[in-house]
Amino acid sequence: MKRMVFVSIVVLLVTPAVLSARTGRLGFRAYVSPETDSVTKEAERLMKWGQYEEAAGMLETKITDAMQSGDSVELCLFLNRASEAYLRSGNITTATERAETALELCRELPKGQAKLAALSLQSLGNAHLVAEDFDKALEVYEQALKIGVNALGSEDPAVAEAHMKIGALYIEQGEYREGWSHFRKAIEIRRISQGVRHPEVALSHIRIGAICNEHGFYPQSLNNYQKALEIQLERFEDDHPSVAVTCNLIGRTYRNMGETDSALFYLEKSVELLEASLSRVETAEQLELAIIKVSEQYQPLISLLLEEGRTEEAFGYIERSKLKELKEAFEERYEIDLGTGEMKENLDESQRLAGELEELEEQLAEEQAKPDSLRDDEIIADLSQTLAETKEEYFTIAAQIQSDPDYAFAVRVNPTDIGVLRGDLPEGQKLLMIYSSDEELYLFCVSRDGYEVKTVPVTQDSLDYLVSRCRELCSAEKAQELYNKGMLFSWSWEDDGAKPYDEEVRPLISVLSALYDYLVEPFEVELESAEIVTFVPSG
């Protein structure tokens, strides 16, 4: 597990997509203009959004075009870019093949294109790294370093990038002195070539900090993160997303060191800064990226608060994450997807009823607070009756919205607190609120009598897969398929040893059992006494 985590850090955090892509000297964007063609731009967009398989497919068309045109430089570039796409999608074999092909091609190019050979070696080294062949990866990266120095000079940012990779590999192999030496060279080169306060210098400190943190060198990690933060505060506004992310990293490191107060300070600061940064985005694409970043910052803070027994504060941040992530995301989809259909009508009606409920509750509370001589029991009775009827209407609309799996999250887009939830629940009803983060699942069981929270060690990706698989196995298409096979009306949950059971029933039982284990079993005993159980997917 440790090695796999290290590989992820090196490939996804320690290295940019291609060797020095950010510097514009040795990377893909140095050769391909943003104004080139729609296929290239779409492939880059897909890479940015993590749709690596689709990007690889589009890059393959560019490889074919380059082969037909005989443009060896362009072919080499697209082979390397495709190698990265395959690597990030998990297809190590094809990634290695594309990098090796690019390297062979680059060796036939004039010496003036030596930097392309370094780029191809970089891609090949990445493939060996993900395959956990660290000796080969180190050998290839050192070749890339040598070629980079010869082609670009010893003080080029691309050379600094090679030192970063080599240093990370030495650290992984326990050769710390060699590793720190390469890190120092990388920082020194960045400072000389780009300036002491350049954002790339800050990024290098962050990447070194991440490696130190992974290997338990927390003081060194903290030192690098703080140096990065110092640079960022001089370069950017206080609420810049980069500042927020670095604060989050510092908070995580303090948590690893057992310094809870400092950890909470930086984690809370990270959330506040990223929330503030949402107001400065200009496009829907920027908003979605910002929302994802905000969502990612909540998880360590929520986890630490729960660990410290500060449940209500943790719940408050969960609700805030719903407000910042889901409300904004929903408003984007609302405009794009819902049009003027039934869903829009239901949502408009639910918002109207929610406002009406709030007004009625205020009127009732105001009347009940009057002295006996001024209080009108008839008005109180009328308001109570109207309030009950409006609540029933509101919950009916909410149930209709919730029944649509794609828009279940729209039932509640405003934050609340546990006290309000408990006060609104009738006797016999319990809420099971489900919040899924990247690393674990939080379950809140709420009733009039109190609340309890439990964490379940399951990732959001795992849950997403189970839900997707469940929908697939329970879909109308699957029912039609079973009907066509003559199996629909002979369906049985009992294992009769027949082939249909193994092919159709067992997979569904497996998925449902897994979902039950994650979502229900932790509170199975508590839920048995409930007359009504309401599941609320909160994230």
C-alpha positions in Angstrom: 0.0 0.0 0.0 2.8 2.4 0.9 4.5 2.0 -2.5 1.2 2.5 -4.3 0.6 5.7 -2.4 4.1 6.8 -3.2 3.6 6.1 -6.9 0.4 8.2 -6.9 2.2 11.1 -5.3 5.1 11.0 -7.7 3.1 10.7 -10.9 0.1 12.9 -10.0 1.6 15.4 -7.6 5.4 15.4 -8.0 5.4 15.5 -11.8 3.5 17.7 -14.2 1.9 16.0 -17.2 5.0 16.1 -19.3 8.6 17.2 -18.5 8.4 20.9 -17.7 5.1 21.4 -19.4 4.6 24.5 -17.1 7.9 26.1 -18.4 7.0 25.8 -22.0 10.5 24.6 -22.9 10.2 20.8 -23.0 6.5 20.1 -22.8 3.7 19.3 -25.0 2.3 22.8 -25.1 5.6 24.2 -26.3 4.9 22.6 -29.7 1.1 22.6 -29.9 -0.5 26.0 -30.1 -3.8 26.5 -28.3 -5.2 27.6 -31.6 -4.2 24.4 -33.4 -7.2 22.1 -34.1 -10.4 21.1 -32.3 -9.3 17.5 -31.7 -6.1 18.5 -29.9 -7.9 21.1 -27.8 -10.6 18.6 -26.9 -8.1 16.0 -25.9 -6.4 18.5 -23.6 -9.8 19.4 -22.1 -10.5 15.7 -21.5 -7.1 15.3 -19.8 -7.8 18.3 -17.6 -11.1 16.8 -16.5 -9.6 13.4 -15.8 -11.3 11.6 -18.8 -8.1 9.9 -19.8 -9.5 7.0 -21.8 -11.4 9.4 -24.0 -8.4 11.6 -24.4 -6.2 8.7 -25.4 -8.7 7.8 -28.1 -8.6 11.3 -29.5 -4.8 11.4 -29.3 -4.7 8.2 -31.3 -6.4 10.0 -34.2 -3.7 12.6 -34.0 -1.0 9.9 -34.0 -2.5 8.5 -37.2 -2.7 11.9 -38.8 1.0 12.6 -38.0 2.0 9.2 -39.4 0.2 9.9 -42.6 1.7 13.4 -42.9 5.2 12.2 -42.1 5.7 14.9 -39.4 8.0 13.1 -37.0 8.2 15.8 -34.4 4.4 16.0 -34.1 4.2 12.2 -34.0 6.7 12.1 -31.2 4.8 14.6 -29.2 1.4 12.9 -29.6 2.9 9.5 -28.8 4.2 11.0 -25.5 0.9 12.7 -24.7 -1.0 9.5 -25.4 1.4 7.6 -23.2 0.5 9.9 -20.3 -3.2 9.5 -21.0 -2.9 5.7 -21.0 -0.8 5.8 -17.9 -3.3 7.9 -16.0 -6.2 5.6 -17.1 -4.3 2.6 -15.7 -3.2 1.1 -19.0 0.5 0.7 -18.2 1.2 -1.7 -21.1 0.0 0.7 -23.8 1.6 3.7 -22.1 4.9 1.9 -22.2 4.5 1.0 -25.8 3.7 4.5 -26.9 6.7 5.9 -24.9 9.1 3.4 -26.4 7.8 4.1 -29.9 8.3 7.8 -29.3 11.9 7.2 -28.0 12.9 5.2 -31.0 11.5 7.8 -33.3 13.3 10.7 -31.4 16.6 8.9 -31.8 16.3 9.2 -35.5 15.7 13.0 -35.4 18.4 15.6 -35.7 20.5 16.5 -32.6 18.6 19.7 -32.4 15.6 17.7 -31.3 17.4 16.1 -28.3 14.9 17.6 -25.9 12.2 15.4 -27.5 14.3 12.4 -26.6 14.3 13.7 -23.0 10.6 14.0 -23.1 10.2 10.5 -24.4 12.5 9.2 -21.7 10.4 11.1 -19.2 7.2 9.3 -20.4 9.0 5.9 -20.3 10.2 6.6 -16.8 6.7 7.4 -15.7 5.5 4.1 -17.1 8.2 2.2 -15.2 7.4 4.1 -12.1 3.7 3.2 -12.1 4.7 -0.4 -12.8 6.8 -0.1 -9.6 10.0 -0.9 -11.4 11.9 1.7 -9.6 15.4 0.7 -10.8 14.4 1.1 -14.4 12.5 4.3 -13.7 15.6 5.7 -12.0 17.9 4.7 -14.9 15.6 6.3 -17.5 15.1 9.5 -15.5 18.9 9.8 -15.2 19.2 9.5 -18.9 16.6 12.2 -19.3 18.6 14.4 -16.9 21.8 13.9 -18.9 20.1 14.7 -22.2 18.3 17.7 -20.7 21.5 19.2 -19.4 23.2 18.7 -22.8 20.3 20.1 -24.8 19.1 22.9 -22.5 21.9 23.7 -20.0 22.2 22.8 -16.4 20.0 25.7 -15.1 16.9 25.1 -17.2 13.6 24.4 -15.3 13.3 21.1 -17.2 16.5 20.0 -15.6 15.1 21.0 -12.2 12.1 18.8 -12.9 14.4 15.8 -13.6 16.2 16.4 -10.3 12.8 16.3 -8.5 11.9 12.9 -9.9 15.2 11.4 -9.2 15.2 12.8 -5.7 11.8 11.2 -5.1 13.0 7.8 -6.2 16.1 7.9 -4.0 13.9 8.8 -1.0 11.6 5.9 -1.8 14.6 3.5 -1.8 15.8 4.9 1.5 18.8 6.8 0.1 17.9 10.0 1.8 21.1 11.9 1.4 21.0 11.4 -2.4 17.3 12.3 -2.4 17.8 15.6 -0.5 20.7 16.5 -2.7 18.6 16.3 -5.8 15.8 18.2 -4.1 18.2 21.0 -3.2 19.5 21.2 -6.8 16.0 21.4 -8.1 15.1 24.3 -5.8 18.3 26.1 -6.6 17.8 25.8 -10.4 14.2 27.0 -10.1 15.4 30.1 -8.1 18.1 30.9 -10.6 16.1 30.4 -13.7 12.7 31.7 -12.6 13.2 33.8 -9.5 13.2 33.3 -5.8 9.5 34.1 -5.4 8.2 32.3 -8.5 5.1 30.1 -8.1 7.1 27.2 -9.5 9.5 27.5 -6.6 6.5 27.3 -4.2 5.2 24.3 -6.1 8.6 22.5 -5.8 8.5 23.1 -2.0 4.9 21.7 -1.9 6.0 18.6 -3.8 9.0 18.0 -1.6 6.7 18.5 1.4 4.3 15.8 0.1 7.1 13.3 -0.2 8.4 14.1 3.2 5.0 13.7 4.7 4.4 10.4 3.0 7.7 9.0 4.6 7.0 10.4 8.0 9.4 13.3 7.9 6.8 15.7 9.3 9.1 18.6 10.4 10.8 18.7 7.0 7.3 18.5 5.3 6.0 21.3 7.4 9.1 23.4 6.7 8.6 23.1 2.9 4.9 23.8 3.0 5.5 26.9 5.1 8.1 28.1 2.6 5.6 27.6 -0.2 2.9 29.5 1.8 5.3 32.4 2.3 5.9 32.7 -1.4 2.2 32.4 -2.3 1.2 35.1 0.2 3.7 37.5 -1.5 2.5 36.6 -5.0 -1.3 36.1 -4.6 -4.3 37.5 -2.8 -5.0 35.9 0.6 -8.0 34.0 -0.6 -6.3 32.6 -3.7 -7.0 28.9 -4.1 -3.3 28.0 -4.0 -3.0 29.6 -0.6 -6.0 27.6 0.6 -4.6 24.3 -0.6 -1.3 24.9 1.0 -3.0 25.8 4.3 -4.8 22.5 4.0 -1.6 20.6 3.5 -0.1 22.3 6.6 -3.2 21.4 8.6 -2.9 17.7 7.5 0.8 17.7 8.5 0.1 19.2 12.0 -2.6 16.5 12.4 0.0 13.8 11.6 2.3 15.4 14.2 -0.5 15.2 16.8 -0.8 19.0 17.1 -4.6 19.1 16.9 -5.1 22.9 17.6 -2.7 23.9 14.9 -4.2 21.4 12.5 -7.8 22.7 13.1 -6.6 26.3 12.6 -5.1 25.6 9.2 -7.9 23.2 8.0 -10.6 25.7 8.9 -8.6 28.5 7.3 -8.3 26.4 4.1 -12.1 25.9 3.9 -12.8 29.6 4.5 -10.3 30.7 1.8 -11.6 28.3 -0.8 -15.2 29.2 -0.1 -14.2 32.9 -0.5 -12.5 32.1 -3.8 -15.7 30.9 -5.4 -17.0 34.4 -5.7 -14.1 35.2 -8.2 -14.7 32.5 -10.7 -16.0 33.7 -14.1 -17.1 30.6 -16.0 -19.1 27.4 -15.3 -16.0 25.4 -15.9 -14.0 27.4 -13.4 -16.8 27.1 -10.9 -17.0 23.3 -11.2 -13.2 23.0 -10.6 -13.4 25.3 -7.7 -16.3 23.4 -6.2 -14.4 20.2 -6.4 -11.4 21.8 -4.6 -13.7 23.1 -1.9 -15.3 19.7 -1.4 -11.9 18.0 -1.1 -10.9 20.4 1.7 -13.8 19.5 4.0 -12.9 15.8 4.4 -9.8 16.1 6.7 -11.5 18.8 8.8 -14.7 16.8 9.3 -12.7 13.6 10.0 -10.5 15.4 12.7 -13.5 17.0 14.4 -15.2 13.6 14.6 -12.0 12.1 16.0 -12.0 14.8 18.7 -15.6 14.1 19.6 -16.8 17.5 18.2 -19.8 15.9 16.4 -22.0 19.0 16.0 -19.2 21.0 14.5 -18.4 18.2 12.1 -22.0 18.0 11.1 -22.1 21.7 10.5 -19.2 21.5 8.1 -20.9 18.6 6.3 -23.9 20.8 5.8 -21.7 23.7 4.7 -20.1 21.4 2.1 -23.6 20.6 0.8 -24.3 24.3 0.5 -21.1 25.2 -1.3 -20.7 22.1 -3.4 -24.3 20.9 -4.1 -26.2 24.1 -4.3 -23.8 25.7 -6.8 -23.5 22.5 -8.8 -27.3 22.1 -8.8 -27.9 25.6 -10.0 -25.6 24.9 -12.9 -27.4 21.7 -13.8 -30.8 23.3 -13.1 -30.2 25.8 -15.9 -28.7 23.3 -18.3 -30.7 20.1 -17.7 -34.1 20.8 -16.2 -35.6 23.3 -18.6 -39.3 23.8 -17.9 -40.1 20.2 -17.0 -41.8 18.6 -14.0 -38.6 18.7 -12.0 -38.3 22.4 -12.3 -42.0 22.9 -11.3 -41.5 20.6 -8.3 -38.4 22.5 -7.2 -40.1 25.9 -7.6 -43.0 24.7 -5.6 -40.7 23.2 -2.9 -38.9 26.6 -2.6 -42.2 28.4 -2.3 -43.5 26.0 0.3 -40.2 26.2 2.3 -40.6 30.0 2.5 -44.3 29.6 3.5 -43.3 27.2 6.2 -40.7 29.6 7.6 -43.2 32.4 7.7 -45.9 30.3 9.4 -43.5 29.0 12.0 -42.5 32.6 12.8 -46.1 33.7 13.1 -47.0 30.7 15.4 -44.0 31.3 17.6 -44.8 35.0 17.9 -48.4 34.3 18.9 -47.4 31.6 21.4 -45.0 34.0 23.0 -47.7 36.6 23.8 -48.9 36.9 27.4 -52.1 35.0 28.3 -54.2 38.1 28.1 -53.2 38.8 24.5 -52.8 35.3 23.2 -55.5 34.1 20.8 -55.9 30.3 21.0 -58.1 30.3 17.9 -55.3 31.9 15.9 -52.8 29.5 17.3 -55.1 26.5 16.3 -55.5 27.9 12.8 -51.8 28.5 12.3 -51.0 25.1 13.7 -53.4 23.5 11.3 -52.1 25.5 8.3 -48.6 24.7 9.3 -49.3 20.9 9.4 -51.0 21.0 6.0 -48.2 23.0 4.5 -45.6 20.6 5.9 -47.5 17.6 4.5 -47.6 19.3 1.1 -43.9 20.2 1.3 -42.8 16.7 2.2 -44.9 15.2 -0.6 -43.1 17.5 -3.2 -39.8 16.7 -1.6 -40.5 12.9 -1.9 -41.2 13.4 -5.6 -37.9 15.1 -6.1 -36.1 12.6 -4.0 -37.5 9.7 -6.1 -35.4 10.9 -9.1 -32.0 9.3 -8.4 -30.1 11.9 -10.4 -31.6 14.8 -8.4 -32.0 13.3 -5.0 -29.4 15.8 -3.6 -31.8 18.7 -4.5 -34.1 17.9 -1.6 -32.1 20.0 0.7 -29.6 22.6 -0.5 -29.5 24.7 2.6 -27.5 23.9 5.7 -29.1 23.0 8.9 -28.0 21.7 12.3 -28.8 18.6 14.3 -30.9 20.5 16.9 -33.3 21.7 14.2 -33.5 18.3 12.6 -34.3 16.6 16.0 -37.0 19.2 16.8 -38.8 18.6 13.5 -38.9 14.8 13.7 -42.1 13.1 14.9 -41.9 10.3 17.4 -41.0 7.0 15.8 -39.1 8.5 12.9 -35.3 8.3 12.4 -33.1 10.0 9.9 -30.1 8.1 8.5 -28.0 10.8 6.9 -25.2 9.6 4.6 -22.2 11.7 3.7 -19.5 10.1 1.5 -16.0 11.6 1.3 -13.1 10.5 -0.7 -11.7 8.3 2.0 -14.6 7.3 4.3 -18.3 7.3 4.9 -20.0 9.3 7.6 -23.4 8.1 9.0 -25.5 10.2 11.2 -28.5 8.6 12.9 -30.9 11.3 14.2 -34.1 11.0 16.2 -36.0 13.2 18.7 -34.1 11.5 21.5 -30.6 12.3 20.2 -28.1 11.5 17.5 -25.0 9.3 16.9 -22.3 9.3 14.3 -20.2 6.5 12.9 -17.5 6.3 10.2 -17.2 3.5 7.7 -13.9 2.8 5.9 -15.2 2.8 2.3 -14.1 5.3 -0.4 -16.5 7.4 -2.5 -15.4 5.6 -5.7 -16.3 2.2 -4.2 -19.8 3.4 -3.2 -20.3 5.1 -6.6 -19.4 1.8 -8.3 -21.9 -0.2 -6.1 -24.7 2.3 -6.7 -24.0 2.3 -10.5 -23.9 -1.5 -10.6 -27.1 -1.7 -8.6 -28.9 0.6 -11.0 -27.6 -1.4 -13.9 -28.9 -4.7 -12.4 -32.3 -3.2 -11.5 -32.8 -1.2 -14.7 -35.7 -1.5 -17.2 -33.2 -2.7 -19.8 -32.1 -5.6 -17.5 -35.8 -6.5 -16.9 -36.4 -6.6 -20.6 -33.3 -8.7 -21.1 -34.6 -11.2 -18.5 -38.0 -11.2 -20.0 -36.6 -12.0 -23.5 -34.7 -14.9 -22.0 -37.9 -16.2 -20.3 -36.3 -15.7 -16.8 -38.3 -12.7 -15.5 -41.2 -14.6 -13.9 -39.0 -17.5 -12.7 -36.8 -15.2 -10.7 -35.9 -16.6 -7.3 -33.7 -15.5 -4.5 -33.0 -19.1 -3.5 -29.8 -20.7 -4.8 -31.0 -23.6 -6.9 -27.6 -24.3 -8.4 -28.7 -23.3 -11.8 -26.8 -21.1 -14.2 -29.3 -18.2 -14.2 -28.9 -17.9 -10.5 -25.1 -17.5 -10.8 -25.3 -15.1 -13.7 -28.2 -12.9 -12.7 -29.2 -13.3 -9.0 -25.9 -13.8 -7.3 -24.4 -10.5 -8.6 -27.4 -8.5 -7.4 -27.3 -10.1 -4.0 -23.6 -9.3 -3.7 -24.2 -5.7 -4.6 -27.2 -5.3 -2.3 -25.4 -7.0 0.6 -22.4 -4.7 0.2 -24.6 -1.6 0.2 -26.4 -2.9 3.3 -23.1 -3.6 5.1 -21.9 0.0 4.4 -25.1 2.0 4.8 -27.4 0.1 7.2 -25.6 -2.4 9.3 -23.6 0.1 11.3 -27.0 1.4 12.8 -29.0 -1.8 12.3 -29.8 -2.1 16.0 -30.8 1.5 16.4 -33.0 1.5 13.3 -35.0 -1.6 14.4 -37.0 0.4 16.9 -38.0 3.1 14.3 -41.5 3.2 12.8 -40.2 5.2 9.8 -36.6 5.4 8.6 -35.7 8.1 6.1 -32.5 7.9 4.2 -30.9 11.3 3.3 -28.0 11.1 0.9 -26.1 14.2 1.8 -23.0 14.1 -0.3 
